[in-house]
Amino acid sequence: MAAPLLLQSLLANLRQYPQKIRQQSIARTLWQLAGTLASLVLLYQAWLFLWVCWYSLFNPSSSAMMNQQKAILAKKNPPVAIRYEWVNYDQISNNLKKAVIASEDANFVSHGGIEWDAIEQAWRYNTAQSEKGRTKIRGGSTISQQLAKNLFLSNDRSYIRKGQELIITFMLETVMSKERILELYLNLAEWGTGIFGAQAASQHYYKANAGKLSQKQAAQLAVLLPNPRVYGANIGSRYVQSRTRTIQARMKSAQIPETP
């Protein structure tokens, strides 16, 4: 989608502000500048919303997170290729759907996209960790929030990025069904270095299709999601195996969105 003519006009106005400052009062110039910046922000949100509407109907060929990793891996010697293959919702094992929900977002089917209590708890935990000089942090993001980040944003941590993530999450939940959100998430999530999507992950770790995963295999893949490059390289570790058993137990009560 090319930038609209309105955006070009707004940017042209921004370049004229130094001259305007000399010709009019500072207060008036600041007011006009604030209006122009607000228009740019609103235009950007509208652009994102159009993409959300598009992805509600059409499958993405890549994502912001995938493109970011592709650029990084291309610089390695030798370069590492991205592995990604789209599969439809009904071609993904229910075991994997349940495992991911049990691990990442137990209330996925019922919440509106954001769980404020989880965000507050994660913020308090991370603040305490920082005060102790520890780097281990905890996320409070739902599956919808993680999809917003994977599809449009990056792993960078800032309040601005987090705010944008919340706005996109609201868009996703407004436009898409829970089934579509989960379908996109499972196809775009990173499961290891250069490995994106449930099909690529199933083939890489188990030489099987995403629709054939057992409960244990699905739970094991769900363990990788918080730190796929580290856990994926140590999938046989004691932690991964222990966490796999925990998720398997939780899968019994996990609710998944069903095809209408």
Secondary structure, DSSP 8 states (H G I E B T S, - for coil): ----HHHHHHHHHHHTHHHHHHHS-HHHHHHHHHHHHHHHHHHHHHHHHHHHHHHTTS--S--HHHHHHHHHHHTSSS----EE----GGGS-HHHHHHHHHHH-TTTTTS-S--HHHHHHHHHHHHHHHHTT---------HHHHHHHHHH--S---HHHHHHHHHHHHHHHHHS-HHHHHHHHHHH-EEETTEESHHHHHHHHHSS-GGG--HHHHHHHHHHTTSHHHHHHTTTSHHHHHHHHHHHHHGGG-------
